[in-house]
Amino acid sequence: VTFLKSWKQKNAEITHRWDLMEFEEEENRPRPEFAIRASTVEKNPVTGILEPYFSATSRRYRVLSGVITLSVMICIVIIFIIAIIVYRIIVSISLFQSNELRQYALSVASISGAVINLIIIMVLGRLYEIIAYKLTQWEMHRTQNDFDNHFTIKVFIFQFVNIYSSIFYIAFIKGKAIGYPGHYVKILNLRQEENLVKQEKSKTK
């Protein structure tokens, strides 16, 4: 009880010092973009003032469309990861066929694959930020706080998958996906570049 009383006093002191006495009222006002795009008006049950209105049902369908778009973008990230794996395999196979470049095959495939992956992460990240902003605008959130929350969640989930999916693959999947002699795991009928190194070492012994 003592803590709550002291906190209320401190809260009131900070609110007065920062001139935030009407902050909640301003925070609950409709966004200017929402007011422009809303096609109807209704009386606010709290303030009794006519305000721009957009039905919650229509907003739910639009939010669902945003979730579907996010899922599609995550699938694109996974497709690019698989494409980079295939690229590294193809580069490794091509370089292993040359006696002069064979010793550099794994390094070239790994470094070039990492650079391409970095470029893809940056491009997809920037692209989805634009898409997420447009989608969140289209969802017609009434307050700026709602708009910011939905936009932040979209970007956070996508960027998390976009940035950490490669690390997750290396940490939990790559080691198991290589296989072992006689039972190598293949992607598009191609063995991963590490398998080529194993095969080459076994030949030299």
N, C-alpha and C positions, 0 to 999 in steps of 0.2 A: 504494500500500500504506500509506504514512504517513497519507494522508488517511482511508482506511477505518478504520485503527486509532484515529485521533483522533476520528472520527465515532462509532465504537462507544463510546468512552469518554464522549464528550459525551452520547450518547443514554442511556447507563446513568445518568449523573449527573442528567439531566433527569427520567428515569423515576423515580429514587429520590426526587428533590426533590418531585415532584408526586404521589407515592404511586400510581404506575400500574403497579406490578409485576405485578398480576393483571388488567390491563386487557384483554388479549387473551382471557383465559378468560371474563371477563364479557361481552365483545363477542360471543363465539360462543354464548352461551346463548340458548335460544329466547325469543322475545318472549312476554310474558304473554298477549297477544291470540291469538297462534298456539297457545299451550298450551291455552287455553280452547276454541278452535274445532276443533283437531285431533281427529279421531275415533279414531285408532289411536296406539299407542306402539311404538317399536322401540329396540333397543339401539344406542347410539352406538358406531360402530366405533373411535373414538379413545379415548373415556373409559370405554366399557363400561357406561355408565349408561342405563337406560331413559328415553327422552325422547319427547315428542309427535312424531308423524310424519305427513307429508302427501306423497303420491307426486309425483315430479318430472313425470311424464306429465300428471297432472291439473293441475299448476301451469302447464305449458306451454300447455294449452288455455285456461286462464284468462288468462294473459298475452296470448295471441292475441286473446282477446275484448277485452282492454284496448286493443290496437293498433287493432282494428276501431272501437272507440268513439272513439279519438283521431282516426282518419281521418274518421269521420262528423262530429265536431265541427269539424274543419278545413274540410270541405265546407260546413258551416253558415256558417262565417266568410266563405267565398268567396261564398255566396249572399247574405249580408247586404251585402257590398261591391257586388255587382251591383244589389241593391235600392236602395242609396244612390245609385248612378249614375243609375238610372231615376228616383228621386225628384227628383234635381237637374234632370234634363231636364224632367220634368213641371212643376216649380215655375218653371223658366225660361220654358217655353212659356206658362204661365198668366200670368206677370207681363209678358211681352213683348206680350201682347194688350192691355194697358192702357197708354195713352200716359203717364199720370202715374207709373206704377211701372216703366216699361220700363228706365230708366237704373239702377234698383236690382236688376234681375232677377238678374244674375250674382252680385252680392254676397250677396243674400239666399239664393240657392240654395247658394252655396259655404259661407257661415257656418252656415246651418241644417243642411246636410249634414255639416259637420265636427262640430257639436255632437251630432247623432244618432249619428255614427260613434264619438265618444268614449264616449257612454253605452253603446252596444252593446259596445265593447271592455271596459269596466269590468264590465258585467253578465255577459258571456260568460266573462271571466277568473275572476270569483268563482264562477260556476256550475261551471266546469270544475275548479277547485281542489277543490270539494266532491265532484264526480263522480270525480276522479282519486284522492282519498283513499279513497273507498268501494271503488273498483276495486282499489286496491293492497291494501287489507285483504282483499278477497275472493280475491285471488291467493295468499294464504297463504304469505308469505315468512317463512322461519324466524327469521332474525336481524333486529335493528333496522337494521343496516347495509344489508342487502339491501332492506328495506322503504323506507328513506330514499332509496336510489339509484334504485329504480324509480319512486317517487313524484316525485322531482326531475326525472327524465328526461321523464316525462309532462307535467308542468307546464311545463318549459322549452320543449319542442317546441311545445306549444299556444300558450303566451304569445308565443313568437317569431313564429309565424304570425299570431296575433291582433293583435299590436301593429304588426308591420312589413309586413303584407300591403298596407295602404293606401299606405304609402310606396313599396313595390315597384311598385305599380300606377302611381303618379304618375311615378316615375323611369323606368320601362322600357316601360310599356304605353300610358299615356294619350296621349302625343304621337303615337304611331303609330296609335292607335285613332280619332283625330278624322277623318282623311282630308283631302281637298282639294276645292276647288270642282268640282262635277260628279260627284265620287266620294266623298261623305261616308259614313263608316261609321255604321251605324244599329244601335241596340239596341232590340229590340221595335218596330221600324219608327219609332223616334224618334232624331233627331240629338242629339248632345251639346250642352250649353249653349254651349260655345265656338263651335260652328258657327253658332248663332243670332246671336252677336255679329259674326262675320265677315259673315254675310248682311246684317245691319243696317248695318254700316259700308259695305259695297259699294253699298247703296241710297242712302246719304246722299252718296256721292261724285258 
